[in-house]
């Protein structure tokens, strides 16, 4: 546990940040100066941009990202702030855009890419 440059104790507790217009931009929690628990990031229009958890300042577990219209854009998981497991992205119409696996922060194996009607358009392979 370190103090900051002004010899203040590390930040602990609820944290909020705001856009210059006063609207909420970020909510989360710090423990001993590190992000912990659920954090939510907002768009200027007030809708959620992303939400997920931190543990010891590292992104962890499932995260979700949203478009400006509030529709789901992307889902995936993190371990120690690295992308892992299955990730999905969605077209503007809500249909699946692509799906595939991440291993240690890199795309791996087969990724399936779909057109806006939900039909399989192609498969891309990663090492």
VMD Tcl script that draws the C-alpha trace (Angstrom):
set ca {
  {0.00 0.00 0.00}
  {1.63 3.27 -1.15}
  {0.67 6.86 -0.60}
  {0.27 9.15 -3.59}
  {2.58 12.06 -4.47}
  {1.00 14.33 -1.86}
  {1.43 11.76 0.95}
  {-2.28 11.05 1.05}
  {-3.30 7.48 1.84}
  {-4.31 5.36 -1.17}
  {-7.84 5.90 -2.40}
  {-10.43 3.57 -0.84}
  {-14.19 3.54 -1.30}
  {-16.77 4.56 -3.87}
  {-15.42 6.47 -6.87}
  {-17.34 8.58 -9.39}
  {-16.16 10.63 -12.35}
  {-18.21 13.08 -14.37}
  {-18.15 14.50 -17.88}
  {-17.54 18.25 -18.16}
  {-21.31 18.76 -18.48}
  {-21.82 17.16 -15.06}
  {-23.23 13.85 -16.28}
  {-21.95 10.66 -14.69}
  {-19.05 9.07 -16.62}
  {-17.71 6.30 -14.35}
  {-18.67 4.57 -11.12}
  {-16.59 2.05 -9.25}
  {-14.73 1.32 -6.07}
  {-11.13 1.50 -4.94}
  {-9.49 -0.56 -2.24}
  {-5.99 0.46 -1.17}
  {-5.61 2.54 -4.32}
  {-6.62 -0.26 -6.70}
  {-9.83 -0.76 -8.67}
  {-12.03 -3.49 -7.21}
  {-15.54 -4.81 -7.69}
  {-17.98 -3.75 -10.40}
  {-17.15 -0.69 -12.49}
  {-19.57 0.94 -14.89}
  {-18.60 3.33 -17.68}
  {-21.22 5.62 -19.20}
  {-21.70 7.36 -22.52}
  {-22.47 11.08 -22.65}
  {-26.11 10.22 -23.38}
  {-26.36 8.56 -19.95}
  {-26.51 5.00 -21.23}
  {-24.06 2.35 -20.07}
  {-20.98 1.97 -22.29}
  {-19.32 -0.93 -20.45}
  {-19.55 -2.83 -17.21}
  {-17.42 -5.44 -15.55}
  {-15.29 -6.25 -12.54}
  {-11.82 -5.44 -11.36}
  {-9.77 -7.35 -8.86}
  {-6.55 -5.82 -7.59}
  {-6.62 -3.24 -10.45}
  {-6.98 -5.97 -13.12}
  {-10.04 -6.54 -15.32}
  {-11.52 -9.91 -14.43}
  {-14.50 -12.09 -15.26}
  {-17.26 -11.23 -17.71}
  {-17.51 -7.75 -19.25}
  {-20.17 -6.25 -21.51}
  {-20.02 -3.27 -23.86}
  {-22.99 -1.41 -25.28}
  {-23.69 0.87 -28.23}
  {-24.96 4.44 -27.91}
  {-28.51 3.19 -28.48}
  {-28.18 0.88 -25.46}
  {-28.00 -2.33 -27.48}
  {-25.40 -4.97 -26.63}
  {-22.24 -4.63 -28.74}
  {-19.70 -7.05 -27.27}
  {-19.24 -9.61 -24.48}
  {-16.15 -11.35 -23.21}
  {-14.07 -12.42 -20.25}
  {-10.82 -11.29 -18.70}
  {-8.20 -12.86 -16.46}
  {-5.54 -10.44 -15.20}
  {-6.73 -7.85 -17.77}
  {-6.14 -10.27 -20.67}
  {-8.95 -11.42 -22.93}
  {-9.74 -15.13 -22.47}
  {-12.45 -17.56 -23.45}
  {-15.34 -16.92 -25.78}
  {-15.97 -13.39 -27.09}
  {-18.95 -12.24 -29.12}
  {-19.77 -9.08 -31.03}
  {-23.14 -8.08 -32.38}
  {-24.37 -6.15 -35.42}
  {-26.47 -3.00 -34.97}
  {-29.60 -5.12 -35.53}
  {-28.65 -7.35 -32.56}
  {-27.67 -10.37 -34.62}
  {-24.34 -12.07 -33.94}
  {-21.42 -10.48 -35.87}
  {-18.61 -12.79 -34.82}
  {-17.67 -15.29 -32.16}
  {-14.40 -16.90 -31.20}
  {-11.91 -17.64 -28.48}
  {-9.14 -15.62 -26.90}
  {-6.15 -17.25 -25.24}
  {-3.88 -15.04 -23.15}
  {-5.12 -11.87 -24.85}
  {-4.87 -13.15 -28.45}
  {-7.45 -14.53 -30.85}
  {-7.13 -18.30 -31.17}
  {-8.69 -21.10 -33.17}
  {-11.69 -20.61 -35.44}
  {-13.59 -17.34 -35.45}
  {-16.96 -17.37 -37.14}
  {-18.07 -14.17 -38.87}
  {-21.76 -13.64 -39.64}
  {-23.57 -11.26 -41.98}
  {-26.29 -8.91 -40.74}
  {-28.97 -11.53 -41.41}
  {-27.22 -14.02 -39.10}
  {-25.82 -16.23 -41.85}
  {-22.30 -17.59 -41.52}
  {-20.22 -15.49 -43.93}
  {-16.77 -16.93 -43.32}
  {-14.47 -18.62 -40.85}
  {-11.09 -17.20 -39.96}
  {-8.42 -19.30 -38.26}
  {-5.90 -18.00 -35.74}
  {-2.91 -19.78 -34.24}
}
mol new
graphics top color blue
foreach p $ca { graphics top sphere $p radius 0.5 }
foreach p [lrange $ca 0 end-1] q [lrange $ca 1 end] { graphics top cylinder $p $q radius 0.2 }
display resetview
